Amino acid sequence: MNKRNFDKDKILEMYAKVTKDTLMETLEIEYIDAGADYLVAKMPVNSRVHQPMGLLHGGASVALAESLGSGASLMLIDSSKQEIRGIEISANHVRSKRSGYVIGKAKLLHRGRTLHLWEIKIVDENDVLISICKITNIVIDR
């Protein structure tokens, strides 16, 4: 998708539809903003995403990051001819969170013909860094 024909509302509407009955719906991930080279979503922090100590589970943060990075790559391809697969993800969890919500923003670092590299910063509602992740996606033909 190029910047000239980018339609944020259309993108967000599409994500609201395709995430029905998926992990994103289970975790209550909601896509809230998009641009030609970024995608933003929020996720509530509650018992649904806690680990046994009552804190945000690192796996839930990674699920948010992968949902953002993979979803963002979808904006860059012709989905009638290509698909996206995550091939590597890494995460550093720097702060814990018990309640409220977190917001992730995937920003494009590299857009190659077959590989996309995204950085996903996850912050809380006060813009405090919770986790930082990196995902590499491969573009494959259908």
HELIX and SHEET records of a PDB file:
HELIX    1   1 LYS A    3  ASN A    5  5                                   3    
HELIX    2   2 LYS A    8  VAL A   18  1                                  11    
HELIX    3   3 LEU A   23  THR A   26  1                                   4    
HELIX    4   4 SER A   47  VAL A   49  5                                   3    
HELIX    5   5 GLY A   58  LEU A   74  1                                  17    
SHEET    1   A 6 GLU A  30  GLY A  35  0                                        
SHEET    2   A 6 TYR A  38  VAL A  45 -1                                        
SHEET    3   A 6 GLY A 100  ARG A 111 -1                                        
SHEET    4   A 6 LEU A 115  ASP A 124 -1                                        
SHEET    5   A 6 LEU A 129  ASP A 141 -1                                        
SHEET    6   A 6 GLN A  82  HIS A  93 -1                                        
END                                                                             
